């Protein structure tokens, strides 16, 4: 009798809370999807954007790099803002900025205006990304519940990278390249409305905590300058005045940031976070993940269009299969981490991803077909989805609720730096033998260059796998207590 009374009294009260928490998770995953898909939604549209606005083959990648550079530079700022000002306020501000920046990019008639819009999108993403992660990590207890929640959130994020290519192809084919920018306006607007409906208001600012403006300004400028140098260096030459100036200024600002943080009573980046080995593993894996898995989408899209002659829609449809597999891998990652731990999950997922990248490299040929890509796409997409979710599970372990924002900012900064640097270096490798060619010779050289870049990506994934394996016995003991 007493057990019956307990069940009838508890379930009705618990169900609404569960439903509301599920709705919040769906909203946060949707916001993450918006930010994630926009990193690569422009990939399929790049040939048309370049022809319409007058980009060169060497400057066209700046449409992607402008986003990555701005996002990388402001992620720590966004994470700190989420911790100090409240994650809901920062999430709304980021979504508003995202919508405005997308409209600017879509209305642009010259490259400079469009690149400014892309940079503003990156800033918006730097506010949205850590605030969604901070809300989830604070709402769900570390362990099984958080792992499940991050599987859903991670599935949206990992899928967004691939869905962006699919969505971008359909929009470009049906409405022109400007649609890949304008579509973000209603998406971000809907997310803003839902934030006010589902996410509770932020509390009052914690007494005694400061924004650490000197630290925020110095690290933001330092990361932005260093990423700019790493992105532009391979193209214009490491000894060029702009690159040397950016490296020197960025290094000095980074040193100043270290001094500021040591002396600050409430630092932007608490030094004890750097002693969290799980977080540091996540930072290393995140940077190498986006430099490898993240850049693969760019090269596959270019190969499908420029070598095999696919139009924008057919190219987008070619990413249906990896989209489904990436989502499945991300959702699977949470339960697997709960069962065998972060480090083992990372090692297994990276090994599968490396094998998939090798298969893709073998399948990419001037006279190949999509069927040849299927085995590699499946394997690399499993690794992609599982690694994306797992690295953010690792990043949240052992971090207090009041520092979840800055911890996520640290990891996503590494992710953004990896994306920008990886793409710049790999584009240089892929285009090395294609300069000055046209016609059939250009098509063959493009295919060969992309194939070489994909094998370099496979080697990078193997290196990441070794890093996860050899992170140290002490690290394994800490990290595997998921």
N, C-alpha and C positions, 0 to 999 in steps of 0.2 A: 504493500500500500504506500509506504513512504517513498519507495523508489519510483512508483507511478506519479506521485505528487511532484517529485523532483524533476522528472522528465517533462511533465506538462508545464511546470513553471519556468524551466530553464530554456527549452527549445524556442518558444516564441520570442523570447528576449534576445537569444543568440542569433537567430536567423537574420533579422534585419541588420545586425552589426556585420555579419558575414557578407550579406548581399551588398551593403554599402562599401565594405572593404574591397570586394571583388570589382565593384563599379569604379572605385578609385584606381585600382590597379589597371583596369582596362583603359581608363583615361590617361594615366601616366605612360602606359605602353603606346597609346595613340600619339601622344606628344613626342615620345621618343621616335616613333615611326616617321613622323613628319621631318624631324631633324635629320634622321639617318638617311632617309630616301633622297633628301636633297643634296647629299654629297655626290651622288652619282646619277641623279635624274637628268642632268645635262649631258651625260656621256654620249648617248645616242644622238642628241641634237647638235653635238660639237661641229660636225662637218657643215651643217646649214648655218650655224651661228658664225663660224669662221668665214664662210663665203659672203654672208649678208653684212657683217660688221667690219670685215677687212682684217681679221687676224691672220698671222702667218702660221706655218706649220710649227715653228718653234714657240710662238707666244700663245697658241691655242690652249695648251695645258694650264695656262694661268687662270682660266675660268674655274678650274678645279682647285688649283693651288691657292688662289686668293681666299677661298673659303677656308682651306686647311690652315693657312698662316694666321688669319685673324682668329679662328677658333682656338688654335694652339696657344696663342699669346694671351687670351683672356680667360682660359678655363680655370686657372687658380683664382683669378679675380671673381669669376662666377661662383665657384665653390665657396669661397669666403663670404661672399654676399649672401648666399643661401643660408649659411650657418648663422650669420649675424643679423641680417634683415628679415629672415624668414623665407623658407623655400617657396611658399605660395606667391608672395610678392615678386620674387625673382623669376619664378616660372611665368607669371603673367607678363612681366616686363619683357622677358625674352621672346614670348610668343608675339607680342605687339611689334617688337623690333623686327622679328622674322617676317611678319606680314608686310610691313612697310618696305623692307629691303627687297622682298620678292617682287613687289610692284615696280620698284626702281629698276631691277634687273630686266624685267619684262618690257619696260617702256624704253630701255636704252637704245640709242641709235649709233653710239660710238663705243669702242672697247673700254675706254676709261670709265665711263658712267656705269657700264655693266660690271666691271671689276670692282668698283666701289660698292655696288649693290651686293655682289657676292661676299665682299669683306664684311658688310653689315649683317648679312645672313650668318656668317661665321660667328660674329659677336653675339647674335641672338641665340645661336646654337650653344655657345659657351655659357649662356645663362640657363637655357632650358635643360641641357644634359645633366649637370650636377644637381640641379634642384629636383628633378624627377627621381634621380637615384637616392638623394638624401631623404626624400619623403618615404620611399619604399624601405630603405634600410632602417629608418626610425620606426616605421609602422609594423614591421615584421621581425620577430625575434630571430637572432642568429641561429643557424642550423636548418632543420628541415623546412620550416615555414618560409624563411627568407630565401632559401635555395629554390623553392617552388615559385615564389613570387618573381625572383630574378630570372627564372627560366622563361616566364611569360614576357617580362620586360626585355630580356635579352633576345628572345625570339623576334620581337617587334624590331629591335635595333639591328640585328643581323639580317633579318629579312628585308628591312628597309633599304640596305645597300643594294640588294639584288632587285627588289621591287622597283627601286628608282629607275633602273635600266629598263625594265619591262614597261612601267608607267610612262617613262620618258619616250619610249619608242611609239607607243600608242598615241600619245598627245602630239608628238612631233608630226607623225604621219597624218593625223586627222585635223589638227588645228594650227600647225606651224610651231617653230621652236619657242616662240614667246609664251606658249601655253605651259611649258615646263616651269616657268616662273610664276605665272598668274595663278596656277592651281593651288599654290601655297596660301594664298590670301583667304579663301573660304575655309580651308582646312585649319589654319591657325585661328581664324575667327571662331569656328565651332569649338575648338579646344579651349579658348578663353572663356566662353560661356559656360562650358562644362566644369572648368576649374572652380568658378564661383559657386556652382551648384553642388559640387561633390567634395571639394577640399576645404576643410575647416580653416578659419582665419588664423593667421600666425599670431603667436602670443607677443607680449611686450618684449622689447630688446632686453637681453640679460645685462644686469647692472655690472659695470666694470669691464666689459668687453669693448674693444676698440676695433676700428676697421683696419688699422695698420696701413694707412694710405701710402707712406714712403715705401713699404714693402710691396704693396700691390702695384704701384707705378713702376718700380724698378724691375720686378720680375716680369711684368707684362711687356715692357719695352725690351727687356733682354731676350725673352723667348721669341718675340716677334722678329727682332733683328737677326738672331741666330738662325731661325727657320728660313727667313728670307735669304740669307746668305747661302744656306745649304740647298735651297731650291734653285736659286739663280746661278750659283757657282759653276755647276757643270756646264752650263750653256754659255755664259759670258767669260768664263775663265776665272780661276781662283785668285789670280794676281791683279784683277781689275780693281780700280779705285773704289767702286761702290761695294764690292764684296769685302775688301780689306777693311774699309771703314765700318761696315756692318758687323764684321767679326770682332773688331777691336772694341767698338762701342757696346756690343752685346755682352762681351766677356767682362768688361769693366762694370757694367750694370749688374751682371750676375754676381760678381764679387761684392759689389755694394749691397745687394740683396742679402747675401750671406752675413755680412757685418750687421746690417739692420736687424735681421732676425735674431741674432745672438743677443743683441742689446734690448730687444723689445720685450715689454712685460706681457704682452698678448700678441705673439707673432702670427703673421699670416699663415706660415707653415711651421707648426710646432715641431721641433727637432726630434721629439720622441716618435713621431710618425715615421721618420726615416729609419728607425730601429725596428719597425714592424716588418718582419721578413716576408710575411704573406703579402703585404702591400707592395713591397719592393719587387717581389716576383711578378705581381700583377702589372707593375709599371714596365718592366723589361719585356714581358710577353706582349703587352698592349702595343708598345712601339714597334716591335718586330711583326706583330700580327697585321697591323695596318700597312706596313711596308711591303708585305708579301700577299696575304689573302686579299687585302683591300685594293691593291693595285691590279690584281688579276682581272677584275671586272672591266677595267679600262681597256686592257689589251685584247680581251676577248671581243669586246664591242667593236674595236677598230678592225680586228681581223675579219669579223663577220661582214662588216660593211665594205672595207677597202680592198679586201682580198677575195672574199667569196661573193661580193656584190649584193648582199642582203639590203633591202630598204629598211627604214627606221622601224616600221611595224614588225617586220619579220625578225629583226634583231631583238626587239623587245620580247617577242614571243619565244625566242630562243632561251630566254632566262626564266621561263615558267618552271622548268624542271629544277634548276638549282634553287629557285625560291622555295618550292615545296620542301626540298631536302634540307635547306638551311633552317627553316622553321622547325622541322622535325628534330634536327640536331640540337637546336637551342632548347627546346622543351625537354628533350631527353637529358640534357646536361645536369639539371638540378637534381633529379633522383640519383644519377650516377655519382655526382659529387658527394651526396649524402651517404652513399653506400661505400665508395672506395677512396674518397678524399680528393682534394683539389689537384695535387701534384700528379697522381696517377692518371686522373682524367685528362689533364693537359697533355701528358706524354702520349697517351693513346690517341687523342684527337689530332694532335700535331703529326703523329706518324701516319695516320690515315690521310690527312691533308697533304702531306709531302708526297705520298704515293699517287694521290690524285693529280697533283700538279705535274709530276713526271709523265703520267699518262696523257695529260693535256698537251704537254710539250711534244710528245711523240705524234699526237693526232693532228697538230696544226701544220698544214701543208697547203701550198697554193691550189692543189687540185683535190683537196679533201672534202669531207661532207660532215654534216652535223652529227650523224650517227656515230662517227668515229670519236666524237667528244663525250658521248654519254657516260661511259665508265669513269672517265676522269672527272667530269662534272659532279657525278654522284659522290665520289670519294672526297673531293675537295670541299664540297658543300657540307658534308657531314662534319668534317674538321672545322670548317668556318663557323657553323652554328654552335658547336660545342665549345670551341675555344672562346668565342665572344662572350658567352654567358659565364663560363668558368672563371675567366680572368676578373670579372666584376664581383663574383662571389668571393674570390680571394681578396680583392681590394677592401671589402667591407669587414673582414674578420678582425676582431680585436680592436675595432675603432669605436669610440663612444658616439652616441647620437649627436652630440653637439659639434662633432668634427667630421661627420659623414660627408658634408658638402665639400670640404677642402680635400678630404681623402679621395673622393671621386674626381675632383678637379686635378689632382696629381696624376691619377691614372689616365684620364682623358687628355691631359697635356701630352703625356708620353704617346698616346694614340695619335693625336693630331700631328706631332712632330714626325712620327714614323710614316704617316700617310704622305706628308709633304715631301720629305726627303726621299722616301722610297720611289715615289712617282717620278721625281726629277731625275734621279739616277737611272732608273729603268727606261725612261723615255729616251735618254741619251744613248743607252745601250741599244735600244730597239731601232733608233734612227741612224745609227753609225754608218751603215752601208747604203742608205737610201737617198742621200743628198745628191741632187743634180740628175736624178733619174726620172723617167716617165714611162707611161704605157706598161707593157708586160714586164719590162725590167724592174720598174718600180713595184709592181704587185709582187713579184718574186722576192725582191729585197725586203719589202715590208713584212711578208710572211716569215722570212728567215730571221729578221730582226726580232719580231714578236716571239718567235719560237725560242730564240736565245734568251730573251727577257724572262720567259716563263720557266726555263730551266734554272735561271738565276733565282727566281722566286722559289722554286722547289728547294734549291740549296739553302735559301734563307729560312725556309720552314724547318728543314733538317737542323740547322743551327739553333733555331728556337727550341726545337725538341731536345737537343743536347743541353741547352741552358736549363730547361725545366727538369731534366734528369739529374744534372750535376749541380743543382742549386745548393747542395750541401745537406748532410744528414741532420744537422740542427734545424735547417729550414724545413726539411720534410717532417720532422717531429712536430713543428708548430703548425705548418700549413695543412697537414692531413687531418688535423682535428677539426673537421668541418662541422 
